[in-house]
Amino acid sequence: MSIQDKLERILREMHLMVSRGQVVETDEEYVLIHKKIMQQQLTNLSEAVNEMMEFYDLTVQGRNRAELEAENQFFNGSFSTTCKSNTTKTSGTE
């Protein structure tokens, strides 16, 4: 299951729990929910968010590494070859 699917499932279950919760008789703005079930859902949500952040960090690190490798190839490969050929051309015309 993807991280997005996990987050959507957890949030949907939490929404259902609140929407189906028993309304407090004295104040209809409050509902009663099972504390342990909600705590477990919050733990699940926290784990999913941490997993998403780790995946994001790995993605960013991978992209940065790829960019650095591309820059190194450019400067160590084609750029230095171009500079050498230009130096050879100018020194031959003098």
C-alpha distances in whole Angstrom, upper triangle without the diagonal:
4,7,8,6,7,10,11,10,12,15,15,16,18,20,21,22,24,25,26,28,32,34,36,40,42,39,37,35,34,31,31,27,26,26,24,21,22,22,19,17,18,17,14,14,16,14,11,14,15,12,12,16,16,14,17,19,18,18,22,23,22,24,27,27,27,30,32,32,33,36,37,37,39,42,42,42,43,45,47,48,49,51,53,54,55,57,58,59,61,63,64,66,68
4,5,5,6,9,10,11,12,14,15,17,19,20,21,23,25,26,27,29,32,34,37,40,42,39,37,35,33,31,31,28,27,27,25,23,22,22,20,17,18,17,14,14,15,13,10,12,13,10,10,13,13,11,13,16,16,15,18,20,19,21,24,24,24,27,29,29,30,33,34,34,36,39,39,39,40,42,44,45,46,48,50,51,52,54,56,56,58,60,61,63,65
4,5,5,6,9,10,11,12,14,15,17,18,20,21,23,24,26,27,31,32,35,38,40,37,35,32,31,29,29,26,25,25,23,21,20,20,17,15,15,15,11,10,12,10,6,8,10,7,6,10,11,9,11,14,14,14,17,19,19,20,22,24,24,26,28,29,30,32,34,34,36,38,39,39,40,41,44,45,46,48,50,51,52,54,56,56,58,60,61,63,64
4,5,5,6,9,10,11,12,14,15,16,18,20,21,22,24,26,29,31,33,37,38,35,33,30,29,28,28,25,25,25,24,21,20,20,18,15,16,16,13,11,13,12,9,10,12,10,8,12,13,11,12,16,16,15,18,20,20,21,24,25,25,27,29,30,31,33,35,36,37,39,40,40,41,42,45,46,47,48,51,52,52,54,56,57,58,60,62,63,65
4,5,5,6,9,10,10,12,14,15,16,18,20,21,22,24,28,30,32,36,37,35,32,30,29,27,27,24,24,24,23,20,19,20,17,15,16,16,13,12,14,13,10,12,14,12,11,15,16,14,16,19,19,19,21,24,23,24,27,28,28,30,33,33,34,36,38,38,40,42,43,43,44,45,48,49,50,51,54,54,55,57,59,60,61,63,65,66,68
4,5,5,6,9,10,11,12,14,15,17,19,20,21,22,26,28,31,34,36,33,31,29,27,25,25,22,21,21,19,17,16,16,14,11,12,12,9,8,11,10,7,9,12,10,10,14,15,14,16,18,19,19,21,23,24,25,27,29,29,31,33,34,35,37,39,39,41,43,44,44,45,46,49,50,51,53,55,56,57,59,61,61,63,65,66,68,69
4,5,5,6,8,10,11,12,14,15,17,18,20,21,25,26,29,32,33,31,29,26,25,23,23,20,20,20,19,16,15,15,14,10,11,12,9,7,10,10,6,8,11,10,9,12,15,14,15,18,19,19,21,23,24,24,27,29,29,31,33,34,35,37,39,40,41,43,44,45,45,46,49,50,51,52,55,56,56,58,60,61,62,64,66,67,69
4,6,5,6,9,10,10,12,14,15,16,18,20,23,25,28,31,33,30,27,25,24,22,23,20,20,21,20,17,16,17,15,12,13,15,11,10,13,13,10,11,15,14,13,16,18,17,18,21,22,21,23,26,26,27,29,31,31,33,35,36,37,39,41,42,43,45,46,46,47,48,50,52,52,54,56,57,58,60,62,63,64,66,68,69,70
4,6,5,6,9,10,11,12,14,15,16,18,22,24,27,30,32,29,27,25,24,21,21,18,18,19,18,15,14,15,13,10,12,13,10,10,13,13,11,13,16,15,14,18,19,19,20,23,24,23,26,28,28,29,32,33,34,35,38,39,39,41,43,44,45,47,49,49,50,51,53,55,55,57,59,60,61,63,65,66,67,69,71,72,73
4,5,5,6,9,10,11,13,14,15,16,20,22,24,28,30,27,25,23,21,19,19,16,15,16,15,12,10,12,10,7,8,10,7,6,10,11,9,11,14,14,14,17,19,18,20,22,23,24,26,28,29,30,32,33,34,36,38,39,40,42,44,45,46,48,49,50,51,51,54,55,56,57,60,61,62,63,65,66,67,69,71,72,74
4,5,5,6,9,10,11,12,14,15,19,20,23,26,28,25,23,20,19,17,18,15,16,16,16,13,11,13,12,8,9,12,10,8,11,13,11,12,15,16,15,17,20,20,20,23,25,24,26,29,29,30,32,34,35,36,38,40,40,42,44,45,46,48,50,50,51,51,54,56,56,57,60,61,61,63,66,66,67,69,71,72,74
4,5,5,6,9,10,10,12,14,18,19,22,25,27,25,22,20,19,17,18,15,16,17,17,14,12,15,14,10,12,15,12,11,15,16,14,15,19,18,18,20,23,22,23,26,27,27,29,31,32,32,35,37,37,38,41,42,43,44,47,47,48,51,52,52,53,54,56,58,58,60,62,63,64,66,68,68,70,72,73,74,76
4,5,5,6,9,10,10,12,16,18,21,24,26,24,21,20,18,15,15,12,13,14,14,10,10,12,11,8,11,13,11,11,14,15,14,16,19,19,19,22,24,24,25,27,29,29,31,33,34,34,37,38,39,40,43,44,45,47,48,49,51,53,54,54,55,56,58,60,61,62,64,66,66,68,70,71,72,74,76,77,79
4,5,5,6,9,10,10,14,16,18,22,23,21,19,17,15,13,13,10,11,12,12,9,7,10,10,7,9,12,11,10,13,15,14,15,18,19,19,21,23,24,25,27,29,29,30,33,34,35,37,38,39,41,43,44,45,47,49,50,51,53,54,55,56,56,59,60,61,62,65,66,66,68,70,71,72,74,76,77,79
4,5,5,6,8,10,13,15,17,21,22,20,17,15,14,12,13,11,13,14,16,13,10,14,14,11,12,15,14,13,16,18,17,17,21,21,21,23,26,26,26,29,31,30,32,34,35,36,38,40,41,41,44,45,46,48,50,51,52,54,55,56,56,57,59,61,61,63,65,67,67,69,71,72,73,75,77,78,79
4,5,5,6,8,12,14,17,20,22,20,17,16,15,12,13,11,12,14,15,12,11,15,15,12,14,17,16,15,18,20,19,20,23,24,23,26,28,28,29,32,33,33,35,37,38,38,41,43,43,44,47,48,49,50,52,53,54,56,58,58,59,60,62,64,64,66,68,69,70,72,74,74,75,78,79,80,82
4,6,5,6,10,12,15,18,20,18,16,15,13,10,9,7,9,11,12,9,8,12,12,10,12,15,15,14,17,19,19,20,23,24,24,26,28,29,29,32,34,34,35,38,39,40,42,43,44,45,48,49,50,52,54,55,56,58,59,60,61,61,64,65,66,67,70,71,71,73,75,76,77,79,81,82,83
4,5,5,8,10,12,16,17,15,13,11,10,7,8,7,10,11,14,11,9,13,14,12,13,17,16,15,18,21,20,21,24,25,25,27,29,30,30,33,35,35,36,38,40,40,42,44,45,46,48,50,51,52,54,55,56,58,60,60,61,61,64,66,66,67,70,71,71,73,76,76,77,79,81,82,83
4,6,9,9,13,15,18,15,12,11,11,8,10,10,13,15,17,14,13,17,17,15,16,20,19,18,21,23,22,23,26,27,27,29,32,32,32,35,37,36,38,40,41,42,44,46,47,47,50,51,52,53,56,57,58,59,61,62,62,63,65,67,67,69,71,72,72,75,77,77,78,80,82,83,85
4,7,9,12,15,17,16,13,13,12,9,9,9,11,14,16,13,13,17,17,15,17,20,20,20,23,25,24,25,28,29,29,31,33,33,34,37,38,38,40,43,43,44,46,48,49,50,52,54,54,56,58,59,60,62,64,64,65,65,68,70,70,71,74,75,75,77,79,80,81,83,85,86,87
4,6,9,12,15,13,11,11,9,5,5,5,9,11,14,12,11,15,16,15,17,20,20,19,22,24,24,25,28,29,29,31,34,34,35,37,39,39,41,43,44,45,47,49,50,51,53,55,55,57,59,60,61,63,64,65,66,66,69,71,71,72,75,76,76,78,81,81,82,84,86,87,88
4,6,9,12,11,9,11,8,5,5,7,10,13,16,15,14,18,19,18,20,23,23,23,26,28,28,29,31,33,33,35,37,38,38,41,43,43,44,47,48,49,50,52,53,54,56,58,59,60,62,64,65,66,68,69,70,70,72,74,75,76,78,80,80,82,84,85,86,88,90,91,92
4,6,9,8,6,7,6,4,6,9,13,15,18,17,16,19,21,20,21,25,25,25,27,30,29,30,33,34,34,36,38,39,39,42,44,44,45,48,49,49,51,53,54,55,57,59,60,61,63,65,65,67,69,70,70,70,73,75,75,76,79,80,80,82,85,85,86,88,90,91,92
4,6,6,6,8,6,5,7,10,14,15,19,19,17,20,23,22,22,26,27,26,28,31,31,31,34,36,36,37,40,41,41,43,46,46,47,49,51,51,53,55,56,57,59,61,62,63,65,66,67,69,70,72,72,72,75,77,77,78,81,82,82,84,86,87,88,90,92,93,94
4,6,6,9,9,9,10,14,17,19,22,22,21,24,26,26,26,29,30,30,32,35,35,35,38,40,40,41,44,45,45,47,49,50,50,53,54,55,56,59,60,60,62,64,65,66,68,70,71,72,74,75,76,76,78,80,80,81,84,86,85,87,90,90,91,93,95,96,97
4,7,9,9,11,12,16,19,20,24,24,22,25,28,27,27,30,32,31,33,36,36,36,38,41,40,41,44,45,45,47,50,50,51,53,55,55,57,59,60,61,63,65,66,66,69,70,71,72,74,75,76,76,78,81,81,81,84,86,86,87,90,91,91,93,95,96,97
4,5,6,9,11,15,18,19,23,23,21,23,26,25,25,28,30,28,30,33,33,33,36,38,38,39,42,43,42,44,47,47,48,50,52,52,53,56,57,57,59,62,62,63,66,67,68,69,71,72,73,72,75,77,77,78,81,82,82,84,87,87,87,90,92,92,93
4,5,7,11,14,17,19,22,22,20,23,25,24,24,27,28,27,29,32,32,32,35,37,36,37,40,41,41,43,46,45,46,49,50,50,52,55,56,56,58,60,61,62,64,66,66,68,70,71,71,71,74,76,75,76,79,81,80,82,85,85,86,88,90,91,92
4,7,10,13,17,18,21,21,18,21,23,22,21,25,26,24,26,29,29,29,32,34,33,34,37,38,38,40,42,42,43,46,47,47,49,51,52,52,55,57,57,58,61,62,63,64,66,67,68,67,70,72,72,73,76,77,77,79,81,82,82,85,87,87,88
4,7,10,13,14,18,17,15,18,20,19,19,22,24,22,24,27,27,27,30,32,32,33,36,37,37,39,41,41,42,45,46,47,48,50,52,52,54,56,57,58,60,62,62,64,66,67,67,67,70,72,72,73,76,77,77,79,81,82,82,85,87,87,89
4,6,10,12,15,14,13,16,18,17,17,21,22,21,23,26,26,26,29,31,30,32,35,36,36,38,40,41,41,44,45,46,47,50,51,52,53,55,56,57,60,61,62,63,65,66,67,67,69,72,72,73,75,77,77,79,81,82,82,85,87,87,89
4,7,9,12,12,11,14,16,15,16,19,20,20,22,25,25,26,28,30,30,32,34,35,36,38,40,41,42,44,45,46,48,50,51,52,54,56,57,58,60,61,62,64,66,67,68,68,70,72,72,73,76,78,78,79,82,83,83,85,88,88,90
4,6,9,8,7,10,12,12,13,16,17,17,19,21,22,23,25,27,27,29,31,32,33,35,37,38,39,41,43,43,45,47,48,49,51,53,54,55,57,59,60,61,63,64,65,65,67,69,70,71,73,75,75,77,79,80,81,83,85,86,87
4,6,5,6,9,10,11,12,14,15,16,18,20,21,23,24,26,27,29,30,32,33,35,36,37,39,41,42,43,45,46,48,49,51,52,54,55,57,58,60,61,62,63,65,65,67,69,70,71,73,75,75,77,79,80,81,83,85,86,87
4,6,5,6,9,10,10,12,14,15,16,18,20,21,22,24,25,27,28,30,31,33,35,36,37,39,40,42,43,45,46,48,49,51,52,53,55,57,58,59,60,62,63,63,65,67,68,69,71,73,74,75,77,79,79,81,83,84,86
4,5,5,6,9,10,10,12,14,15,16,18,20,21,22,24,26,27,29,30,31,33,34,36,37,39,40,42,43,45,46,48,49,51,52,53,55,57,58,59,60,62,62,64,66,67,68,70,72,73,74,76,77,78,80,82,83,85
4,5,5,6,9,10,11,12,14,15,16,18,20,21,22,24,26,27,29,30,32,33,35,36,37,39,40,42,43,45,46,48,49,51,52,54,55,57,58,59,60,61,63,65,65,67,69,70,71,73,75,76,77,79,81,82,83
4,5,5,6,9,10,10,12,14,15,16,18,20,21,22,24,25,27,28,30,31,33,34,36,37,39,40,42,43,45,46,48,49,51,52,53,55,56,57,58,59,61,63,64,65,67,69,69,71,73,74,75,77,79,80,81
4,5,5,6,9,10,10,12,14,15,16,18,20,21,22,24,25,27,29,30,31,33,34,36,37,39,40,42,43,45,46,48,49,51,52,53,55,56,57,57,59,62,62,63,66,67,68,69,72,73,74,75,77,79,80
4,5,5,6,9,10,11,12,14,15,16,18,20,21,22,24,26,27,28,30,31,33,35,36,37,39,40,42,43,45,46,48,49,51,52,53,54,56,56,58,60,61,62,64,66,67,68,70,72,73,74,76,78,79
4,5,5,6,9,10,10,12,14,15,16,18,20,21,22,24,26,27,28,30,31,33,34,36,37,39,40,42,43,45,46,48,49,51,52,53,54,54,57,59,59,60,63,64,65,66,69,70,71,72,75,76,77
4,5,5,6,9,10,10,12,14,15,16,18,20,21,22,24,25,27,28,30,31,33,34,36,37,39,40,42,43,45,46,48,49,50,51,53,53,55,57,58,59,61,63,63,65,67,68,69,71,73,74,75
4,5,5,6,9,10,11,12,14,15,16,18,20,21,23,24,26,27,28,30,31,33,34,36,37,39,40,42,43,45,46,48,49,50,51,52,54,56,57,58,60,62,62,64,66,67,68,70,72,73,74
4,5,5,6,9,10,10,12,14,15,16,18,20,21,22,24,26,27,28,30,31,33,35,36,37,39,40,42,43,45,46,47,48,50,50,52,54,55,56,58,60,61,62,64,66,67,68,70,72,73
4,5,5,6,9,10,10,12,14,15,16,18,20,21,22,24,26,27,28,30,31,33,34,36,37,39,40,42,43,45,46,47,48,49,51,53,53,54,57,58,59,60,63,64,65,66,69,70,71
4,5,5,6,9,10,11,12,14,15,16,18,20,21,22,24,26,27,28,30,31,33,34,36,37,39,40,42,43,44,45,47,47,49,51,52,53,55,57,57,59,61,62,63,65,67,68,70
4,5,5,6,9,10,10,12,14,15,16,18,20,21,22,24,26,27,28,30,31,33,34,36,37,39,40,42,43,44,45,46,48,50,51,52,54,56,56,58,60,61,62,64,66,67,69
4,5,5,6,9,10,10,12,14,15,16,18,20,21,22,24,25,27,28,30,31,33,34,36,37,39,40,41,42,44,44,46,48,49,50,52,54,55,56,58,60,61,62,64,66,67
4,5,5,6,9,10,10,12,14,15,16,18,20,21,22,24,25,27,28,30,31,33,34,36,37,39,40,41,42,42,45,47,47,48,51,52,53,54,57,58,59,60,63,64,65
4,5,5,6,9,10,10,12,14,15,16,18,20,21,22,24,26,27,28,30,31,33,34,36,37,38,39,41,41,43,45,46,47,49,51,52,53,55,57,57,59,61,63,64
4,5,5,6,9,10,11,12,14,15,16,18,20,21,22,24,26,27,28,30,31,33,34,36,37,38,39,40,42,44,45,46,48,50,51,52,54,55,56,58,60,62,63
4,5,5,6,9,10,10,12,14,15,16,18,20,21,22,24,26,27,28,30,31,33,34,36,36,38,38,40,42,43,44,46,48,49,50,52,54,55,56,58,60,61
4,5,5,6,9,10,10,12,14,15,16,18,20,21,22,24,25,27,28,30,31,33,34,35,36,37,39,41,42,42,45,46,47,48,51,52,53,54,57,58,59
4,5,5,6,9,10,10,12,14,15,16,18,20,21,22,24,26,27,28,30,31,32,33,35,35,37,39,40,41,43,45,46,47,49,51,52,53,55,57,58
4,5,5,6,9,10,10,12,14,15,16,18,20,21,22,24,26,27,28,30,31,32,33,34,36,38,39,40,42,44,45,46,48,49,50,52,54,56,57
4,5,5,6,8,10,10,12,14,15,16,18,20,21,22,24,26,27,28,30,31,32,32,34,36,37,38,40,42,43,44,46,47,48,50,52,54,55
4,5,5,6,8,10,10,12,14,15,16,18,20,21,22,24,25,27,28,29,31,31,33,35,36,37,39,41,41,43,45,46,47,49,51,52,53
4,5,5,6,9,10,10,12,14,15,16,18,20,21,22,24,26,26,27,29,30,31,33,34,35,37,39,40,41,44,45,46,47,49,51,52
4,5,5,6,9,10,11,12,14,15,16,18,20,21,22,24,25,26,27,28,30,32,33,34,36,38,38,40,42,43,44,46,48,49,51
4,5,5,6,8,10,10,12,14,15,16,18,20,21,22,24,25,26,26,28,31,31,32,34,36,37,38,40,42,42,44,46,48,49
4,5,5,6,9,10,10,12,14,15,16,18,20,21,22,23,25,25,27,29,30,31,33,35,36,37,39,41,41,43,45,47,48
4,5,5,6,9,10,10,12,14,15,16,18,20,21,21,23,24,26,27,29,30,32,33,34,36,38,39,40,42,44,45,47
4,5,5,6,9,10,10,12,14,15,16,18,20,20,21,22,24,26,27,28,30,32,32,34,36,37,38,40,42,43,45
4,5,5,6,9,10,11,12,14,15,16,18,19,21,20,22,25,25,26,28,30,31,32,35,36,37,38,40,42,43
4,5,5,6,9,10,10,12,14,15,16,17,19,20,21,23,24,25,27,29,30,31,33,35,36,37,39,41,42
4,5,5,6,9,10,10,12,14,15,16,17,18,20,21,23,24,26,27,28,30,32,33,34,36,38,39,41
4,5,5,6,9,10,10,12,14,15,16,16,18,20,21,22,24,26,26,28,30,31,32,34,36,37,39
4,5,5,6,9,10,10,12,13,15,15,16,19,20,20,23,25,25,26,29,30,31,32,35,36,37
4,5,5,6,8,10,10,11,13,14,15,17,19,20,21,23,24,26,27,29,30,32,33,35,37
4,5,5,6,9,10,10,11,12,14,15,16,18,20,21,22,24,26,27,28,30,32,33,35
4,5,5,6,8,9,10,10,12,14,15,16,18,20,20,22,24,25,26,28,30,31,33
4,5,5,6,8,10,10,11,13,15,15,17,19,20,21,23,25,26,27,29,31,32
4,6,5,5,7,9,10,11,13,14,16,17,19,20,22,23,25,26,28,30,31
4,6,5,5,6,8,10,10,12,14,15,16,18,20,21,22,24,26,27,29
4,6,7,5,6,9,10,10,12,14,15,16,18,20,21,22,24,26,27
4,7,7,6,8,10,11,12,14,16,16,18,20,21,22,24,26,27
4,6,6,6,9,10,11,12,14,16,17,19,20,21,23,25,27
4,6,5,6,9,10,10,12,14,15,16,18,20,21,23,25
4,5,5,6,9,10,11,12,14,15,17,18,20,22,23
4,5,5,6,9,10,10,12,14,15,16,18,20,22
4,5,5,6,9,10,11,12,14,15,17,19,21
4,5,5,6,9,10,11,12,14,15,17,19
4,5,5,6,9,10,11,12,14,16,17
4,5,5,6,9,10,11,12,15,16
4,5,5,6,9,10,11,13,15
4,5,5,6,9,10,11,13
4,5,5,6,8,10,11
4,6,5,6,9,10
4,6,5,7,9
4,5,5,7
4,6,6
4,6
4
